[in-house]
C-alpha cells in the first residue's frame, strides 16, 4: 500500500511539473523583494555611483559575480571565474584651463578633447566650421572659434554628432584647436559639464584615431554661449581676441571587469545556439550637486534596473533552462563610451556565430507604467515572442518612441548588432524622451526609493518570459528583411 502511494505521489508530481507553464516558471523565480534588494544595493551611496574603473564599481562586479554563483550559473568558460578583465586607459582632465574670447572670460566650458594649448590672439571665427566655411581661408596654426551645429540644426545633440567631422576638417586645414560656442539650456549644460569635465576612459589598446579619448594632440572645447549672444557678435573669417590656456591631460592604466556566466540549454542541437542576456552595471559616479546638495549619481534606473533584470533571467534559467543556451554578460564602461561591450565583441569567450540573439536591457527612466519599451522591437523576428510575454504580465510592448535620440546606437547592443547579431534593448516604458525620463537621467535623484516596484515586478517578469519564449522557439531569431544589419548577419551565420 505504501509503495502504491509513493508511486502515485511521484506520478502526480511529474504530471504537475509537465503541466507547469512558461509563465508559471517565471513566477516561481521572479520575486519583488529580491528585485528591491538587488537594486537598493547597487544604487546605495556606498558604491558612489559605480563609475567604471573605481574600487566601488569592482565591489558591484563582485556582488554580481557571487550572485550568479549563488544561482548555480556556470562561470566564464575562458577563465573559470565570473570575470573578463578589461584594461582601460584613464585620461584625467587638465588641471589648468582658462578661456577668454572677445575680451570676455568664459568660465563655463566642457572639454571634448584635451591637449596642451597656449593661444594669445591667434584665433579666427569660422562660422560653423564645415567644409564651405574653409573656402579661401588660411587657418594654419590658428585656434578656430566655431558656432555649434550647422545651419540646419544646432542643438546639443547635433553639435555632438558633428564634432568628429569638424575636428577632422580643422586638422586637415592645419588648425591647432577648436573652441565651439554652444547654446544650451541649464539642465542640458549641467549634463554636458558632468559628462565631459570628468576623467575619460578608453580601452587601453584602442587605436581608433577618431576617438576623443585617444587623441591628446588636438584641443576641442565647448563653451556655454547662452542665447548665442557671443556667436552673434562675431563675423565669419575675422580674427578674434583670444587668450586660451590648457595644461596637458594626465593618463594612467586601470583594470575593470565584465561579469560573465553561462547556462547550457537542454536541446541536443539548439544548445549550440546562445541567447545573450546583457546590461551594463556601471554608472557615472560623483558629480555636480543637485538642489539638495547630493553629489552621488546612484543610477537606480540607469542601470541597476537593467542589471537586475539580467540577474532575474539568470536565476530563472539556472532553475529552468531553455532549449537554447544562455550567456549572461554584465558590462563595465558603458557610460564611458560602450567600452565593456566593445572589448567583449573583439574578445568573445564563445564564438560570435553561436550567438543568435542579444537581449540587452538598459534604461534612462519611465513615464508610462503600462508599457515595456523595446528599442528595436520591430527589427527582429522575435517581436511576437516579446509582445506576447509583455501581455501575459499586463504590459504592452512598444517600439522606440523617440527615434531622433538614436537610442539603438547608444547602448551596448549596438556592438553586437554591428557584428550581425540581432540585438534589441528592453527598456522601461516611455512615450517620449522627456519629463520623468530626463528628470532622473544622469542625475543624483536616480535613487532606489524613487522606483515603482509593483511596475518593476511586471517588467521583470515580461523580460524573463520574453527570453524563455525566444530560447525555446523552434525558429532561430534574425533581423527582419531590409534591416541595415541583415547583410552582416547573413555573413556571420553563413546565410549568404
N, C-alpha and C positions, 0 to 999 in steps of 0.2 A: 504493500500500500504506500509506504514511504517512497519507494523507488518510483512508483507511478506518479505521485505528487511532484517529485523532483523533476521528472521528465516533462510533466505538464507545465511546471513553472518555467523551465528552460525554453520550452516551445513557445509559450505566451510571450516571454521576454524577447525571443528572436523575432516574433511577429511584430511586437511593438517597435523594435529597432528598425525593421524593414519599413514600417509604416511612417517612420519619422520623416517629416517633410524637410525640404531645404530651409524653409522659414523656421521650423522648429529647431533645427541645428544652429541657426543664427541666434535665436532667443536663448538657447542653452548656454551660450558663452558670452554674449554681449551684455554687460552689466553696467547700469548707470553709475553706481557707486565707484566701480573700478575706473570708469572714464573720468570721473571727477578727481579721483585720487591721482591718476597719472598727470592730468592737466595741471592740477594745483602744484604738483612737484616741479614740473618742467617750467612753469611760469612763476615760481617762487622768487622773491627778491634775492635770495641767497645765490641764485645762479646768474644774477647780474645781467640778464638779457641774453645769455647764451651766445655771445659773439664768437664767431669762428676763430680758432687759434688760441683761445683763452683757457685757463685752468677750469673755469666754470663750465665751458662747453664740453670739456673732457669728462667732467662729472656727469653731465647729461648723457654722453655717449656710454659711460659705464652703466648708468641706470638702464638704458635701453638694451644694452648687451645682456645684462643679467636678467632683465625681464624676458627677453627671448629665450634665454637659458631655462628660466623657470617654467616656460610653457612646453619645453621639450623640443623647440625648434633646433635644427642642426646648424652648426657653425659654418662660417665661410670655408668652402672646401679647399681653398688655396692656403689658408693659414691655420686651420683647425682651431681658430678662435672666432670671435664675432666682429673682428675689426679688419678694415682695409686702411693701411697707412696712407695718408695724403700729405705730401710735402709741399709746403707753402712758402712764398716769399712775402714778407710783410714790409710795406713801404709806409713809413710814418710821414705825416705832412711836415712841410718846412716850419721851423720854429719862428722864423722872422719873415713877415710879409707886410709890405706897405704899398698902397696904390693911390696915386693922385693923378687925376686927369682934368685937363682944362682948369687947373688951379683949384680943384675940388677934391678933398680927401674922401676916399670911398672905403669905409671900414667893413661893409658887408660884401664878402666875396666867398666864392666856392671854387676850390682848386680841382679842375678836371684832370690836369696833367701837371706834375710838378717838375721844375728844373731850376737850377741856379740861374738867376737873371738880375741884371742891373741896367736900367734904362733911364736916361736923363734927356728928355725931349726928342728922342729919336723914334717917334711914333707917327702913324698915319691912320686916319679914319677911312675905311674901305667899304662902307655900307654893310651889306650882308656877308661880304667875303666869299661870294660864289664866283663861278668861272667868269661871268661877264664883268664883274667888278674889277678884275685884274687888267682889263684892256688898257694898253698904253700906260701902265703903272709900273714903276720900278720900286719894289719893296724889299730889295736885297738888304739884309742886315737890320731891318726895321721891325719894331713891335707893331702889330696890327690891332687897331681898335675896331671892333665889329658890332653890328646890331644883330641880336639873336634871331634865329629862324630864317625865314625867307619872306618875300613879298606876298606869298600865298598864305602862309601860316607862321605865326611867331609865338605860339605858346611854349611853355617849358618843354613839353614832350617833343614838339617839333624841333626845338633847339637841340635837344639831346640826340635826336635821330640824325641831325645834320653835322654833329660835332666832328666825326671822323672825316667826312668829306671836306669840311672847312680846314681841318688840320692838315690833311694831305695837300690841299691846294696851297696853303701857306708855306709849307715846307718846300714844295716844288718850286715856288717863286722866291725862295731864299729868305723868308721872314724868320725871325728868331723867337716869336711867341705871339699869343693872342690874348687880348682882354676883350671879352664879349659882354655887351650891355644887355642884361636880361630884365624884362618887365615881368615880375611875378607877384602874386598875392602873398600876404603874410604867411598863411598856413603852408602854401607850396614852398615858399622860400625857406621856411623852417625845416621842411623835409629835405630840401636840396642841401642846405648847410650841413645837416646831420649826416647825410649820405656821403658828401664829398670832402668835408673837412675833418674826417677821421682817418685812421690808418686804413690802407688798402691792402688787399691780399690778392695774390696771383699764384697760379701753380708754379712751383719752383723752376721747372724745366720747360715752361711755356715759351716758345719762340715766336709767338704771334706779334708781329711788328705793328699791328693795328691796335693792340691793347694799350689803353692809357696807363695801366698799372705796370706795364713793362717798358714804357717809353719815358725815360727820365732825361731826355735831351731837348725837350721842347715844352715850354710853359704854356698852359691853356687855362685861363681863369674866367669864370663868370663873375660879374659884379652886379649887384642889385641896382636897377635903374627904374625906380617907381614911376609909372605912367610914361616911361620912355622920354623923360624930360632931357636927360643929357644927350641921348641919341638925336633928339630933335634939334638940338643946338649946334650939331656938327654938320659939316659939309663933306660929302664923299670926295676922297682924293686929296684932302688938305692935311697938313701937319697938325698935330695935337700936342699942346704942352703936357708932358707926361713925366712922372717920376715913379718908377716901379722897381721895387727890390724884393727879391725872393731868395732865401737860402736854399741849399740843396736838401732833398729829402734823405731820410735815413732808412737803410734796408737791413733786414735780418731774416734768418730762416726759422721756420716753425714746422711743427708736425701736428696734424689733426687726423680725424678718423671718420670714414664712412662705417656704418654699422650694418652688418650683413648676416642673414640667416636663410636657411633652406628647409623646405618641407617637400618630400618626394611624393609624387602623385601615385594613384592606385592602379591606373590602367597600364598594362604592359607596353602599349605603344604610345599613348598620349602622355605618359610621364616624361617622355623625352622632350616635350614642349613645356615651356615655362611661362607662367604669368608673373611679371614683376609687380610687386606692390611697393610703392615708393613715396617718400615725403622727405622734406628737409627738416632737420631738428634745430638748426642754428637760428638766431635772430640777430638784431642789430646792436645789442649791448647797452651801453650807457651813453646818454647824450644830453642835449639841452633840456632844462626843466620845463614842465608844463605849468599851468596856473597854480597848481598846488605845491610846486617845488619838487615834484617827483622826477627823478632823472633816469630811472631804470625802465627800459623798454622791454616789458616782460614777454611779449609775443605769445599770448594765450591763443588768439585766433591764428596768428602767423608765426610759428606754425605748430604750436603744441597740439592743436586740434588735428591737423593732418598727420602728425607723428603718431598720435594715439589711435587715430583711425587705422593706421597700418598695424599697430600693436594688436588691435582688436581682430584684424584679419589673421594675424599670426597665431593668436590664441585659438581662434576658431579652426584654422586649418591643421594645427598641431593635433587637435582632438578629432576633427572630421576632415581628413584630406579629400581633395577633389581628384578627378581623374588626371588632370594636368598637374605638374609640379609647380611649386611657388618659390620665388626668390624675393626676399624682403631686403630692401635697401633704404637705409635712413642716411641722408646726405648731410655732410657739413658744407659750409661755404656757399650756400645758395644766395644768401644776402650779399655776398661779395662778388657775385658775377657767375652764379651757377657752377662753382668750381668743383664741388664734390662729384656732381654728375658728369661734368666734362672729363674729370680724371677717370671716372668709372668706365665710360664708354670706350676709352682708349686703353683701359687695363681691366677688362672684364674677368670675373672669376669663373664664368662659364661662357661658352661660345655664344656670341650675339645672335647667330642664326637659329639658336634654340629658343630665343626669347620671342614669343609670338604676340605679346601684348604687354604694355607698361601702363599700369593703372595708378597714376600719380594722384596725390592728394595735397593740395596747397590752398591757402586761404588768405584773404585780406579782412573780410568781415561778412556780415549778412544783414539784409533788410527785409527778408521775407521768409518766415519760418514754415511756409507751406511748400518750399522748393528745395531741391538739390540742384545746384548749377554745375553742369559738367562742360568745361571748356573743351570743345572738340567732340561733343556728344554725337553729332551727325556726320562726323568724318570717318567713322569706322563702322564695320558691320556688326559691332557689338551693341548697337544702340538699343535694340529691343530687350536685351538681357538687363540693361541698366534701368530703362524706363519701367519695366515690369517689377524689378526689385524695389524701386522707389515707391511705386504704387502699393506694393504689399505692406509697406510701413507708413502709409498715409502721406507720402510726399509726391510731388510732381517733378520729374526730371526735365530740366530745360537747358538749352544750349547757351552759349556765351551771349549775354545781352549787351555787351559793350565791346564790340569788335575793334572799335577805334583805339582801345587800350593795348591791343596786341598781346593779350594775356597768354595766349597759347605759346608764344615765343618768349615769355618772361619767367617760366618756371622750368624745373629740371626735366620735365617731359620732352622738351624740345631737342635735347641732345640725343634722346632715343629715337624720336621722330626723324631726325636728320640721318640716322643710320638705317631708317626704313621700318622701324618697329612702331606699330600703331600705339599711340600714347596720349589719350585724353587726360584731363585733370579734373578730379572730383572735388567740388568746392561747395562751401556753404551757400545758401540761397540768396541771390541778389538780383535785382531787376535793373540796377544802374550802378555804376562805379562812383557813388557819391554818398552824401548823407551819413547814415550809420556805418557804411563801409569805410569811407575815408576818415571818419571820426576816430577810428581806432587804428587805422593803418599806419604802422611805424610810429606809434605814439605811446607815451608812458601809460596811458589809460587802458591799454590792452591787457587787462588783468583777468585772472581766472574767475573772480567773483562777479564779473560782468556778463557771464555767458548764461544762456538759457539751456540748461542741461536736459530738460524734457525734450526740447527740439534736437539736441545733440544725440540723445538716445535713439531717436528715429533715424537721424542722419547716419549714425554709425551702423545701424542695422541695415540700412539701404546699401551702404558701401560693401559690407561683408556679403550680403546676398548677391549683389552685382558680381562680386568676384567669384562667388560659388557658381553662379549661372555661367559665367564665361569659362571657368575652369572645368566645368562638366559638359559644356556644349559639344555636340558632335562635329560642328564645323569650326575650323580654326579661324579666329578673327583676322580681319585685314582692313586695309584702307578702302573707302568707297571709291568707285571708279572716278577718275579725274582728279583725285586729290593730289596736291603738289608733292606728296611723299610717296605716291603709289609706285612710281618708276623705281626709286631707290629701294623700296620694299620688295619689289619683284626681283631685283638683283640680289638682295640679301638672302632671300629664301629660294633662289633658283627657280623663279616662276616665269622667267623670260621665255 
